[in-house]
């Protein structure tokens, strides 16, 4: 199931990275495999009732800063609060420093992640541009950093 969601995610992201599928119609899966096979990662399946609507992959569990490495909500579940509820739950499970990357060309993601940072951290968040490692041809990613408080 998550592999099907992964293909939808990578298809959506191909618009911003200019990445084409492999010859067999799939996209790279390294992060997918890490999310389920590396103890430093945590995968989360997002659901609406009984239906899968997305996923969140967190890395950096053993370090000081968590990274929301991949986050996806299917188009039919967007703009209904599904993503915001899901990200709040994921952040609450791992309190402390967080970083999230997104592409400036993805205007929906820009608005979403800035809203998340403001709701979680108020005015205490930062945003910076960082080069994509190993891909000088791509525009820099935007990275938002903030702290997620512990559950009370």
N, CA, C and O atoms as a GROMACS GRO file, in nm:
protein
  608
    1UNK      N    1   0.081  -0.119   0.000
    1UNK     CA    2   0.000   0.000   0.000
    1UNK      C    3   0.086   0.126   0.000
    1UNK      O    4   0.064   0.217  -0.080
    2UNK      N    5   0.184   0.130   0.089
    2UNK     CA    6   0.268   0.251   0.098
    2UNK      C    7   0.350   0.270  -0.030
    2UNK      O    8   0.381   0.383  -0.067
    3UNK      N    9   0.383   0.159  -0.097
    3UNK     CA   10   0.457   0.172  -0.224
    3UNK      C   11   0.373   0.241  -0.330
    3UNK      O   12   0.428   0.315  -0.412
    4UNK      N   13   0.242   0.220  -0.330
    4UNK     CA   14   0.155   0.290  -0.425
    4UNK      C   15   0.150   0.439  -0.392
    4UNK      O   16   0.156   0.524  -0.481
    5UNK      N   17   0.140   0.469  -0.263
    5UNK     CA   18   0.142   0.610  -0.222
    5UNK      C   19   0.276   0.674  -0.257
    5UNK      O   20   0.281   0.791  -0.297
    6UNK      N   21   0.384   0.597  -0.242
    6UNK     CA   22   0.518   0.648  -0.275
    6UNK      C   23   0.525   0.687  -0.423
    6UNK      O   24   0.580   0.792  -0.457
    7UNK      N   25   0.469   0.604  -0.511
    7UNK     CA   26   0.470   0.636  -0.653
    7UNK      C   27   0.393   0.766  -0.680
    7UNK      O   28   0.436   0.847  -0.762
    8UNK      N   29   0.280   0.785  -0.612
    8UNK     CA   30   0.204   0.910  -0.629
    8UNK      C   31   0.286   1.029  -0.581
    8UNK      O   32   0.288   1.134  -0.646
    9UNK      N   33   0.352   1.013  -0.468
    9UNK     CA   34   0.437   1.119  -0.413
    9UNK      C   35   0.549   1.156  -0.510
    9UNK      O   36   0.569   1.273  -0.542
   10UNK      N   37   0.621   1.055  -0.556
   10UNK     CA   38   0.733   1.081  -0.646
   10UNK      C   39   0.683   1.141  -0.778
   10UNK      O   40   0.751   1.225  -0.837
   11UNK      N   41   0.567   1.100  -0.825
   11UNK     CA   42   0.508   1.159  -0.944
   11UNK      C   43   0.482   1.308  -0.920
   11UNK      O   44   0.518   1.391  -1.003
   12UNK      N   45   0.419   1.341  -0.807
   12UNK     CA   46   0.395   1.482  -0.775
   12UNK      C   47   0.526   1.560  -0.768
   12UNK      O   48   0.534   1.672  -0.820
   13UNK      N   49   0.626   1.504  -0.704
   13UNK     CA   50   0.754   1.575  -0.686
   13UNK      C   51   0.832   1.586  -0.816
   13UNK      O   52   0.915   1.676  -0.829
   14UNK      N   53   0.806   1.498  -0.913
   14UNK     CA   54   0.879   1.505  -1.039
   14UNK      C   55   0.855   1.638  -1.110
   14UNK      O   56   0.940   1.682  -1.188
   15UNK      N   57   0.743   1.702  -1.084
   15UNK     CA   58   0.715   1.834  -1.141
   15UNK      C   59   0.819   1.937  -1.096
   15UNK      O   60   0.853   2.028  -1.172
   16UNK      N   61   0.867   1.924  -0.974
   16UNK     CA   62   0.958   2.023  -0.917
   16UNK      C   63   1.105   1.986  -0.933
   16UNK      O   64   1.192   2.072  -0.926
   17UNK      N   65   1.132   1.857  -0.955
   17UNK     CA   66   1.270   1.812  -0.970
   17UNK      C   67   1.304   1.775  -1.114
   17UNK      O   68   1.422   1.753  -1.146
   18UNK      N   69   1.205   1.767  -1.201
   18UNK     CA   70   1.231   1.728  -1.339
   18UNK      C   71   1.279   1.585  -1.352
   18UNK      O   72   1.353   1.552  -1.445
   19UNK      N   73   1.239   1.499  -1.258
   19UNK     CA   74   1.283   1.360  -1.256
   19UNK      C   75   1.182   1.274  -1.332
   19UNK      O   76   1.061   1.286  -1.312
   20UNK      N   77   1.233   1.190  -1.419
   20UNK     CA   78   1.148   1.096  -1.493
   20UNK      C   79   1.150   0.960  -1.424
   20UNK      O   80   1.245   0.929  -1.352
   21UNK      N   81   1.046   0.880  -1.445
   21UNK     CA   82   1.047   0.745  -1.387
   21UNK      C   83   1.160   0.660  -1.445
   21UNK      O   84   1.212   0.689  -1.553
   22UNK      N   85   1.195   0.556  -1.372
   22UNK     CA   86   1.289   0.456  -1.422
   22UNK      C   87   1.226   0.386  -1.542
   22UNK      O   88   1.108   0.405  -1.569
   23UNK      N   89   1.303   0.306  -1.612
   23UNK     CA   90   1.253   0.237  -1.732
   23UNK      C   91   1.137   0.142  -1.701
   23UNK      O   92   1.059   0.110  -1.790
   24UNK      N   93   1.125   0.098  -1.575
   24UNK     CA   94   1.014   0.009  -1.537
   24UNK      C   95   0.893   0.085  -1.481
   24UNK      O   96   0.799   0.024  -1.431
   25UNK      N   97   0.897   0.217  -1.490
   25UNK     CA   98   0.783   0.297  -1.446
   25UNK      C   99   0.785   0.335  -1.299
   25UNK      O  100   0.692   0.400  -1.252
   26UNK      N  101   0.888   0.297  -1.226
   26UNK     CA  102   0.898   0.331  -1.085
   26UNK      C  103   0.992   0.450  -1.067
   26UNK      O  104   1.058   0.494  -1.162
   27UNK      N  105   0.996   0.501  -0.946
   27UNK     CA  106   1.090   0.607  -0.910
   27UNK      C  107   1.184   0.551  -0.804
   27UNK      O  108   1.162   0.443  -0.750
   28UNK      N  109   1.290   0.624  -0.775
   28UNK     CA  110   1.386   0.578  -0.673
   28UNK      C  111   1.311   0.552  -0.542
   28UNK      O  112   1.215   0.620  -0.508
   29UNK      N  113   1.359   0.452  -0.470
   29UNK     CA  114   1.291   0.408  -0.348
   29UNK      C  115   1.381   0.408  -0.226
   29UNK      O  116   1.344   0.352  -0.123
   30UNK      N  117   1.499   0.469  -0.233
   30UNK     CA  118   1.592   0.459  -0.122
   30UNK      C  119   1.531   0.510   0.008
   30UNK      O  120   1.547   0.446   0.112
   31UNK      N  121   1.462   0.623   0.004
   31UNK     CA  122   1.402   0.675   0.128
   31UNK      C  123   1.288   0.586   0.178
   31UNK      O  124   1.267   0.572   0.298
   32UNK      N  125   1.216   0.528   0.086
   32UNK     CA  126   1.109   0.435   0.123
   32UNK      C  127   1.167   0.317   0.200
   32UNK      O  128   1.113   0.278   0.303
   33UNK      N  129   1.275   0.260   0.150
   33UNK     CA  130   1.338   0.146   0.217
   33UNK      C  131   1.400   0.186   0.350
   33UNK      O  132   1.392   0.111   0.448
   34UNK      N  133   1.462   0.302   0.355
   34UNK     CA  134   1.520   0.350   0.481
   34UNK      C  135   1.412   0.372   0.587
   34UNK      O  136   1.432   0.339   0.704
   35UNK      N  137   1.300   0.427   0.546
   35UNK     CA  138   1.193   0.457   0.641
   35UNK      C  139   1.145   0.332   0.713
   35UNK      O  140   1.104   0.338   0.829
   36UNK      N  141   1.150   0.219   0.645
   36UNK     CA  142   1.102   0.094   0.705
   36UNK      C  143   1.214   0.003   0.753
   36UNK      O  144   1.187  -0.097   0.820
   37UNK      N  145   1.339   0.035   0.718
   37UNK     CA  146   1.447  -0.056   0.753
   37UNK      C  147   1.556   0.001   0.841
   37UNK      O  148   1.646  -0.073   0.882
   38UNK      N  149   1.552   0.128   0.870
   38UNK     CA  150   1.658   0.193   0.947
   38UNK      C  151   1.601   0.240   1.080
   38UNK      O  152   1.498   0.308   1.083
   39UNK      N  153   1.665   0.204   1.191
   39UNK     CA  154   1.616   0.239   1.324
   39UNK      C  155   1.615   0.389   1.350
   39UNK      O  156   1.550   0.436   1.443
   40UNK      N  157   1.687   0.465   1.269
   40UNK     CA  158   1.692   0.611   1.285
   40UNK      C  159   1.574   0.680   1.215
   40UNK      O  160   1.561   0.802   1.220
   41UNK      N  161   1.488   0.601   1.150
   41UNK     CA  162   1.373   0.652   1.077
   41UNK      C  163   1.244   0.601   1.140
   41UNK      O  164   1.244   0.498   1.208
   42UNK      N  165   1.134   0.673   1.117
   42UNK     CA  166   1.001   0.628   1.158
   42UNK      C  167   0.902   0.660   1.046
   42UNK      O  168   0.888   0.776   1.007
   43UNK      N  169   0.834   0.558   0.995
   43UNK     CA  170   0.732   0.581   0.892
   43UNK      C  171   0.594   0.591   0.957
   43UNK      O  172   0.565   0.522   1.054
   44UNK      N  173   0.510   0.677   0.902
   44UNK     CA  174   0.373   0.691   0.949
   44UNK      C  175   0.280   0.686   0.829
   44UNK      O  176   0.302   0.756   0.730
   45UNK      N  177   0.177   0.604   0.838
   45UNK     CA  178   0.074   0.598   0.736
   45UNK      C  179  -0.038   0.692   0.779
   45UNK      O  180  -0.087   0.683   0.892
   46UNK      N  181  -0.079   0.780   0.690
   46UNK     CA  182  -0.188   0.873   0.719
   46UNK      C  183  -0.316   0.813   0.664
   46UNK      O  184  -0.320   0.764   0.551
   47UNK      N  185  -0.422   0.816   0.744
   47UNK     CA  186  -0.548   0.757   0.703
   47UNK      C  187  -0.664   0.854   0.724
   47UNK      O  188  -0.656   0.947   0.805
   48UNK      N  189  -0.769   0.830   0.651
   48UNK     CA  190  -0.897   0.897   0.670
   48UNK      C  191  -0.997   0.785   0.685
   48UNK      O  192  -1.037   0.723   0.586
   49UNK      N  193  -1.038   0.759   0.808
   49UNK     CA  194  -1.117   0.640   0.834
   49UNK      C  195  -1.033   0.517   0.806
   49UNK      O  196  -0.926   0.501   0.864
   50UNK      N  197  -1.081   0.432   0.719
   50UNK     CA  198  -1.009   0.309   0.682
   50UNK      C  199  -0.920   0.327   0.559
   50UNK      O  200  -0.849   0.235   0.519
   51UNK      N  201  -0.923   0.444   0.499
   51UNK     CA  202  -0.853   0.465   0.372
   51UNK      C  203  -0.716   0.530   0.390
   51UNK      O  204  -0.702   0.625   0.467
   52UNK      N  205  -0.617   0.478   0.320
   52UNK     CA  206  -0.485   0.543   0.324
   52UNK      C  207  -0.488   0.671   0.242
   52UNK      O  208  -0.535   0.673   0.128
   53UNK      N  209  -0.436   0.779   0.301
   53UNK     CA  210  -0.437   0.907   0.230
   53UNK      C  211  -0.299   0.972   0.224
   53UNK      O  212  -0.285   1.081   0.169
   54UNK      N  213  -0.198   0.907   0.278
   54UNK     CA  214  -0.065   0.966   0.271
   54UNK      C  215   0.032   0.901   0.367
   54UNK      O  216   0.005   0.797   0.427
   55UNK      N  217   0.147   0.966   0.380
   55UNK     CA  218   0.249   0.915   0.471
   55UNK      C  219   0.340   1.028   0.515
   55UNK      O  220   0.344   1.136   0.455
   56UNK      N  221   0.414   1.001   0.622
   56UNK     CA  222   0.518   1.090   0.673
   56UNK      C  223   0.636   1.003   0.710
   56UNK      O  224   0.620   0.903   0.780
   57UNK      N  225   0.757   1.040   0.664
   57UNK     CA  226   0.879   0.970   0.700
   57UNK      C  227   0.967   1.065   0.780
   57UNK      O  228   1.002   1.173   0.733
   58UNK      N  229   1.001   1.023   0.900
   58UNK     CA  230   1.085   1.103   0.989
   58UNK      C  231   1.221   1.036   0.997
   58UNK      O  232   1.230   0.914   1.012
   59UNK      N  233   1.326   1.117   0.988
   59UNK     CA  234   1.461   1.064   1.010
   59UNK      C  235   1.530   1.149   1.116
   59UNK      O  236   1.484   1.258   1.151
   60UNK      N  237   1.641   1.098   1.166
   60UNK     CA  238   1.715   1.171   1.267
   60UNK      C  239   1.669   1.142   1.409
   60UNK      O  240   1.692   1.224   1.498
   61UNK      N  241   1.605   1.028   1.431
   61UNK     CA  242   1.553   0.996   1.564
   61UNK      C  243   1.664   0.982   1.668
   61UNK      O  244   1.642   1.012   1.786
   62UNK      N  245   1.781   0.938   1.627
   62UNK     CA  246   1.891   0.920   1.720
   62UNK      C  247   1.970   1.049   1.743
   62UNK      O  248   2.052   1.056   1.835
   63UNK      N  249   1.947   1.148   1.660
   63UNK     CA  250   2.020   1.274   1.671
   63UNK      C  251   1.943   1.378   1.750
   63UNK      O  252   1.844   1.349   1.816
   64UNK      N  253   1.993   1.499   1.743
   64UNK     CA  254   1.928   1.608   1.817
   64UNK      C  255   1.816   1.674   1.738
   64UNK      O  256   1.727   1.734   1.798
   65UNK      N  257   1.820   1.664   1.605
   65UNK     CA  258   1.719   1.729   1.522
   65UNK      C  259   1.648   1.626   1.435
   65UNK      O  260   1.713   1.548   1.365
   66UNK      N  261   1.515   1.626   1.441
   66UNK     CA  262   1.437   1.538   1.355
   66UNK      C  263   1.420   1.609   1.220
   66UNK      O  264   1.416   1.731   1.213
   67UNK      N  265   1.410   1.529   1.114
   67UNK     CA  266   1.386   1.582   0.980
   67UNK      C  267   1.261   1.513   0.925
   67UNK      O  268   1.254   1.391   0.919
   68UNK      N  269   1.165   1.593   0.885
   68UNK     CA  270   1.049   1.537   0.817
   68UNK      C  271   1.092   1.518   0.672
   68UNK      O  272   1.082   1.609   0.590
   69UNK      N  273   1.140   1.397   0.645
   69UNK     CA  274   1.209   1.369   0.519
   69UNK      C  275   1.114   1.364   0.401
   69UNK      O  276   1.146   1.414   0.294
   70UNK      N  277   0.998   1.305   0.419
   70UNK     CA  278   0.898   1.296   0.313
   70UNK      C  279   0.762   1.307   0.377
   70UNK      O  280   0.735   1.246   0.481
   71UNK      N  281   0.674   1.386   0.316
   71UNK     CA  282   0.540   1.405   0.366
   71UNK      C  283   0.448   1.416   0.246
   71UNK      O  284   0.473   1.495   0.155
   72UNK      N  285   0.342   1.336   0.246
   72UNK     CA  286   0.254   1.331   0.130
   72UNK      C  287   0.110   1.308   0.172
   72UNK      O  288   0.082   1.225   0.259
   73UNK      N  289   0.020   1.383   0.109
   73UNK     CA  290  -0.124   1.363   0.124
   73UNK      C  291  -0.181   1.357  -0.018
   73UNK      O  292  -0.152   1.444  -0.100
   74UNK      N  293  -0.263   1.255  -0.046
   74UNK     CA  294  -0.321   1.242  -0.180
   74UNK      C  295  -0.408   1.364  -0.210
   74UNK      O  296  -0.466   1.424  -0.120
   75UNK      N  297  -0.415   1.398  -0.337
   75UNK     CA  298  -0.484   1.520  -0.378
   75UNK      C  299  -0.629   1.525  -0.330
   75UNK      O  300  -0.678   1.632  -0.294
   76UNK      N  301  -0.698   1.414  -0.330
   76UNK     CA  302  -0.838   1.411  -0.288
   76UNK      C  303  -0.860   1.441  -0.140
   76UNK      O  304  -0.972   1.469  -0.099
   77UNK      N  305  -0.752   1.434  -0.060
   77UNK     CA  306  -0.762   1.461   0.084
   77UNK      C  307  -0.700   1.594   0.123
   77UNK      O  308  -0.698   1.630   0.241
   78UNK      N  309  -0.649   1.668   0.026
   78UNK     CA  310  -0.585   1.796   0.057
   78UNK      C  311  -0.688   1.905   0.083
   78UNK      O  312  -0.802   1.899   0.038
   79UNK      N  313  -0.643   2.005   0.158
   79UNK     CA  314  -0.723   2.123   0.193
   79UNK      C  315  -0.847   2.086   0.274
   79UNK      O  316  -0.951   2.152   0.265
   80UNK      N  317  -0.835   1.981   0.354
   80UNK     CA  318  -0.942   1.937   0.442
   80UNK      C  319  -0.893   1.925   0.586
   80UNK      O  320  -0.965   1.877   0.673
   81UNK      N  321  -0.769   1.970   0.610
   81UNK     CA  322  -0.712   1.961   0.744
   81UNK      C  323  -0.640   1.830   0.772
   81UNK      O  324  -0.582   1.814   0.879
   82UNK      N  325  -0.643   1.737   0.678
   82UNK     CA  326  -0.580   1.606   0.696
   82UNK      C  327  -0.430   1.620   0.720
   82UNK      O  328  -0.378   1.561   0.814
   83UNK      N  329  -0.362   1.695   0.637
   83UNK     CA  330  -0.218   1.710   0.649
   83UNK      C  331  -0.178   1.781   0.776
   83UNK      O  332  -0.084   1.740   0.843
   84UNK      N  333  -0.250   1.887   0.811
   84UNK     CA  334  -0.218   1.962   0.932
   84UNK      C  335  -0.237   1.876   1.057
   84UNK      O  336  -0.153   1.878   1.147
   85UNK      N  337  -0.347   1.801   1.062
   85UNK     CA  338  -0.369   1.711   1.177
   85UNK      C  339  -0.259   1.606   1.185
   85UNK      O  340  -0.207   1.577   1.292
   86UNK      N  341  -0.223   1.550   1.070
   86UNK     CA  342  -0.122   1.444   1.068
   86UNK      C  343   0.014   1.497   1.110
   86UNK      O  344   0.083   1.434   1.190
   87UNK      N  345   0.053   1.612   1.059
   87UNK     CA  346   0.186   1.664   1.093
   87UNK      C  347   0.191   1.704   1.240
   87UNK      O  348   0.294   1.687   1.305
   88UNK      N  349   0.082   1.756   1.294
   88UNK     CA  350   0.080   1.788   1.438
   88UNK      C  351   0.102   1.661   1.521
   88UNK      O  352   0.177   1.664   1.619
   89UNK      N  353   0.038   1.553   1.483
   89UNK     CA  354   0.054   1.427   1.557
   89UNK      C  355   0.196   1.374   1.547
   89UNK      O  356   0.253   1.330   1.647
   90UNK      N  357   0.254   1.377   1.427
   90UNK     CA  358   0.391   1.329   1.409
   90UNK      C  359   0.488   1.415   1.491
   90UNK      O  360   0.575   1.361   1.559
   91UNK      N  361   0.474   1.546   1.485
   91UNK     CA  362   0.562   1.635   1.561
   91UNK      C  363   0.548   1.610   1.711
   91UNK      O  364   0.648   1.611   1.783
   92UNK      N  365   0.427   1.588   1.758
   92UNK     CA  366   0.405   1.565   1.901
   92UNK      C  367   0.469   1.435   1.948
   92UNK      O  368   0.507   1.424   2.065
   93UNK      N  369   0.482   1.338   1.862
   93UNK     CA  370   0.545   1.210   1.899
   93UNK      C  371   0.696   1.223   1.916
   93UNK      O  372   0.759   1.139   1.981
   94UNK      N  373   0.753   1.327   1.858
   94UNK     CA  374   0.898   1.347   1.862
   94UNK      C  375   0.928   1.493   1.896
   94UNK      O  376   0.972   1.568   1.809
   95UNK      N  377   0.905   1.533   2.021
   95UNK     CA  378   0.929   1.674   2.056
   95UNK      C  379   1.076   1.711   2.043
   95UNK      O  380   1.165   1.627   2.054
   96UNK      N  381   1.098   1.839   2.020
   96UNK     CA  382   1.233   1.891   2.008
   96UNK      C  383   1.254   1.960   1.876
   96UNK      O  384   1.157   1.997   1.809
   97UNK      N  385   1.381   1.980   1.837
   97UNK     CA  386   1.413   2.050   1.712
   97UNK      C  387   1.373   1.971   1.587
   97UNK      O  388   1.388   1.849   1.581
   98UNK      N  389   1.321   2.044   1.489
   98UNK     CA  390   1.277   1.986   1.362
   98UNK      C  391   1.327   2.068   1.245
   98UNK      O  392   1.351   2.188   1.256
   99UNK      N  393   1.344   1.999   1.130
   99UNK     CA  394   1.370   2.064   1.004
   99UNK      C  395   1.282   2.000   0.896
   99UNK      O  396   1.259   1.879   0.895
  100UNK      N  397   1.233   2.086   0.806
  100UNK     CA  398   1.150   2.039   0.695
  100UNK      C  399   1.198   2.110   0.569
  100UNK      O  400   1.214   2.232   0.568
  101UNK      N  401   1.219   2.034   0.463
  101UNK     CA  402   1.262   2.093   0.335
  101UNK      C  403   1.146   2.090   0.235
  101UNK      O  404   1.062   2.000   0.237
  102UNK      N  405   1.146   2.190   0.148
  102UNK     CA  406   1.047   2.195   0.040
  102UNK      C  407   1.104   2.282  -0.071
  102UNK      O  408   1.205   2.350  -0.053
  103UNK      N  409   1.038   2.278  -0.186
  103UNK     CA  410   1.082   2.353  -0.302
  103UNK      C  411   0.997   2.479  -0.315
  103UNK      O  412   0.875   2.474  -0.300
  104UNK      N  413   1.062   2.592  -0.341
  104UNK     CA  414   0.990   2.719  -0.356
  104UNK      C  415   0.888   2.717  -0.469
  104UNK      O  416   0.787   2.786  -0.463
  105UNK      N  417   0.915   2.639  -0.572
  105UNK     CA  418   0.820   2.630  -0.685
  105UNK      C  419   0.692   2.559  -0.645
  105UNK      O  420   0.590   2.574  -0.713
  106UNK      N  421   0.694   2.485  -0.537
  106UNK     CA  422   0.576   2.415  -0.487
  106UNK      C  423   0.502   2.510  -0.392
  106UNK      O  424   0.515   2.498  -0.270
  107UNK      N  425   0.427   2.602  -0.448
  107UNK     CA  426   0.367   2.710  -0.368
  107UNK      C  427   0.272   2.657  -0.261
  107UNK      O  428   0.258   2.718  -0.155
  108UNK      N  429   0.207   2.545  -0.286
  108UNK     CA  430   0.119   2.486  -0.185
  108UNK      C  431   0.201   2.441  -0.065
  108UNK      O  432   0.161   2.462   0.050
  109UNK      N  433   0.316   2.378  -0.090
  109UNK     CA  434   0.403   2.334   0.019
  109UNK      C  435   0.460   2.454   0.095
  109UNK      O  436   0.471   2.450   0.217
  110UNK      N  437   0.496   2.559   0.024
  110UNK     CA  438   0.548   2.679   0.088
  110UNK      C  439   0.448   2.730   0.191
  110UNK      O  440   0.483   2.753   0.307
  111UNK      N  441   0.324   2.749   0.148
  111UNK     CA  442   0.220   2.799   0.240
  111UNK      C  443   0.196   2.702   0.355
  111UNK      O  444   0.184   2.743   0.471
  112UNK      N  445   0.189   2.572   0.324
  112UNK     CA  446   0.160   2.471   0.426
  112UNK      C  447   0.268   2.469   0.534
  112UNK      O  448   0.236   2.476   0.652
  113UNK      N  449   0.396   2.460   0.494
  113UNK     CA  450   0.502   2.446   0.593
  113UNK      C  451   0.524   2.573   0.674
  113UNK      O  452   0.560   2.565   0.792
  114UNK      N  453   0.504   2.687   0.614
  114UNK     CA  454   0.512   2.812   0.692
  114UNK      C  455   0.398   2.818   0.793
  114UNK      O  456   0.417   2.864   0.905
  115UNK      N  457   0.280   2.772   0.754
  115UNK     CA  458   0.167   2.768   0.848
  115UNK      C  459   0.195   2.671   0.962
  115UNK      O  460   0.170   2.702   1.078
  116UNK      N  461   0.248   2.553   0.929
  116UNK     CA  462   0.283   2.456   1.033
  116UNK      C  463   0.382   2.516   1.131
  116UNK      O  464   0.362   2.508   1.252
  117UNK      N  465   0.488   2.577   1.080
  117UNK     CA  466   0.591   2.635   1.167
  117UNK      C  467   0.531   2.742   1.257
  117UNK      O  468   0.561   2.746   1.376
  118UNK      N  469   0.447   2.829   1.202
  118UNK     CA  470   0.386   2.936   1.281
  118UNK      C  471   0.292   2.881   1.387
  118UNK      O  472   0.287   2.932   1.498
  119UNK      N  473   0.216   2.778   1.353
  119UNK     CA  474   0.124   2.720   1.451
  119UNK      C  475   0.197   2.645   1.562
  119UNK      O  476   0.155   2.648   1.677
  120UNK      N  477   0.306   2.580   1.526
  120UNK     CA  478   0.380   2.501   1.626
  120UNK      C  479   0.472   2.589   1.709
  120UNK      O  480   0.483   2.571   1.830
  121UNK      N  481   0.540   2.684   1.644
  121UNK     CA  482   0.646   2.759   1.712
  121UNK      C  483   0.620   2.909   1.723
  121UNK      O  484   0.707   2.983   1.770
  122UNK      N  485   0.504   2.956   1.681
  122UNK     CA  486   0.478   3.099   1.685
  122UNK      C  487   0.573   3.172   1.591
  122UNK      O  488   0.583   3.139   1.473
  123UNK      N  489   0.641   3.272   1.645
  123UNK     CA  490   0.738   3.348   1.564
  123UNK      C  491   0.879   3.291   1.575
  123UNK      O  492   0.972   3.344   1.514
  124UNK      N  493   0.896   3.183   1.651
  124UNK     CA  494   1.028   3.127   1.678
  124UNK      C  495   1.064   3.015   1.580
  124UNK      O  496   1.082   2.900   1.620
  125UNK      N  497   1.073   3.049   1.451
  125UNK     CA  498   1.115   2.955   1.348
  125UNK      C  499   1.197   3.030   1.245
  125UNK      O  500   1.187   3.152   1.232
  126UNK      N  501   1.277   2.955   1.172
  126UNK     CA  502   1.362   3.017   1.070
  126UNK      C  503   1.342   2.945   0.937
  126UNK      O  504   1.295   2.831   0.930
  127UNK      N  505   1.381   3.016   0.831
  127UNK     CA  506   1.376   2.958   0.698
  127UNK      C  507   1.503   2.998   0.624
  127UNK      O  508   1.544   3.114   0.627
  128UNK      N  509   1.566   2.902   0.559
  128UNK     CA  510   1.687   2.930   0.482
  128UNK      C  511   1.690   2.844   0.356
  128UNK      O  512   1.622   2.742   0.348
  129UNK      N  513   1.768   2.887   0.259
  129UNK     CA  514   1.788   2.811   0.135
  129UNK      C  515   1.917   2.731   0.147
  129UNK      O  516   2.019   2.782   0.193
  130UNK      N  517   1.910   2.605   0.104
  130UNK     CA  518   2.029   2.518   0.104
  130UNK      C  519   2.038   2.447  -0.030
  130UNK      O  520   1.937   2.403  -0.085
  131UNK      N  521   2.159   2.436  -0.081
  131UNK     CA  522   2.182   2.363  -0.205
  131UNK      C  523   2.141   2.217  -0.188
  131UNK      O  524   2.154   2.161  -0.079
  132UNK      N  525   2.091   2.157  -0.294
  132UNK     CA  526   2.055   2.016  -0.292
  132UNK      C  527   2.184   1.936  -0.311
  132UNK      O  528   2.248   1.947  -0.416
  133UNK      N  529   2.225   1.857  -0.212
  133UNK     CA  530   2.352   1.784  -0.222
  133UNK      C  531   2.359   1.695  -0.347
  133UNK      O  532   2.268   1.617  -0.375
  134UNK      N  533   2.468   1.710  -0.421
  134UNK     CA  534   2.490   1.628  -0.539
  134UNK      C  535   2.410   1.670  -0.662
  134UNK      O  536   2.416   1.603  -0.765
  135UNK      N  537   2.334   1.780  -0.652
  135UNK     CA  538   2.252   1.824  -0.765
  135UNK      C  539   2.266   1.975  -0.786
  135UNK      O  540   2.172   2.050  -0.758
  136UNK      N  541   2.381   2.018  -0.835
  136UNK     CA  542   2.401   2.162  -0.855
  136UNK      C  543   2.308   2.222  -0.961
  136UNK      O  544   2.290   2.343  -0.966
  137UNK      N  545   2.248   2.137  -1.044
  137UNK     CA  546   2.157   2.185  -1.147
  137UNK      C  547   2.019   2.224  -1.092
  137UNK      O  548   1.942   2.294  -1.159
  138UNK      N  549   1.989   2.178  -0.970
  138UNK     CA  550   1.858   2.208  -0.910
  138UNK      C  551   1.864   2.336  -0.828
  138UNK      O  552   1.968   2.368  -0.770
  139UNK      N  553   1.753   2.409  -0.822
  139UNK     CA  554   1.750   2.525  -0.734
  139UNK      C  555   1.759   2.480  -0.589
  139UNK      O  556   1.722   2.367  -0.558
  140UNK      N  557   1.806   2.565  -0.500
  140UNK     CA  558   1.817   2.526  -0.359
  140UNK      C  559   1.680   2.494  -0.300
  140UNK      O  560   1.578   2.547  -0.343
  141UNK      N  561   1.680   2.406  -0.202
  141UNK     CA  562   1.559   2.377  -0.124
  141UNK      C  563   1.544   2.484  -0.017
  141UNK      O  564   1.643   2.543   0.027
  142UNK      N  565   1.423   2.507   0.025
  142UNK     CA  566   1.396   2.589   0.143
  142UNK      C  567   1.386   2.494   0.262
  142UNK      O  568   1.325   2.388   0.254
  143UNK      N  569   1.447   2.535   0.372
  143UNK     CA  570   1.444   2.456   0.495
  143UNK      C  571   1.385   2.541   0.607
  143UNK      O  572   1.431   2.652   0.632
  144UNK      N  573   1.285   2.488   0.672
  144UNK     CA  574   1.226   2.554   0.788
  144UNK      C  575   1.272   2.477   0.911
  144UNK      O  576   1.273   2.354   0.913
  145UNK      N  577   1.312   2.551   1.014
  145UNK     CA  578   1.356   2.492   1.141
  145UNK      C  579   1.272   2.550   1.254
  145UNK      O  580   1.244   2.669   1.256
  146UNK      N  581   1.233   2.463   1.347
  146UNK     CA  582   1.152   2.504   1.462
  146UNK      C  583   1.159   2.397   1.569
  146UNK      O  584   1.208   2.287   1.543
  147UNK      N  585   1.112   2.427   1.686
  147UNK     CA  586   1.102   2.330   1.795
  147UNK      C  587   0.957   2.291   1.814
  147UNK      O  588   0.867   2.376   1.812
  148UNK      N  589   0.935   2.161   1.832
  148UNK     CA  590   0.802   2.111   1.864
  148UNK      C  591   0.798   2.082   2.014
  148UNK      O  592   0.880   2.004   2.064
  149UNK      N  593   0.706   2.143   2.085
  149UNK     CA  594   0.701   2.121   2.230
  149UNK      C  595   0.655   1.980   2.264
  149UNK      O  596   0.587   1.914   2.186
  150UNK      N  597   0.693   1.936   2.384
  150UNK     CA  598   0.648   1.806   2.434
  150UNK      C  599   0.498   1.813   2.464
  150UNK      O  600   0.445   1.920   2.494
  151UNK      N  601   0.432   1.700   2.455
  151UNK     CA  602   0.290   1.694   2.489
  151UNK      C  603   0.272   1.727   2.636
  151UNK      O  604   0.355   1.691   2.720
  152UNK      N  605   0.164   1.795   2.665
  152UNK     CA  606   0.135   1.826   2.806
  152UNK      C  607   0.016   1.750   2.856
  152UNK      O  608  -0.022   1.764   2.973
   0.00000   0.00000   0.00000
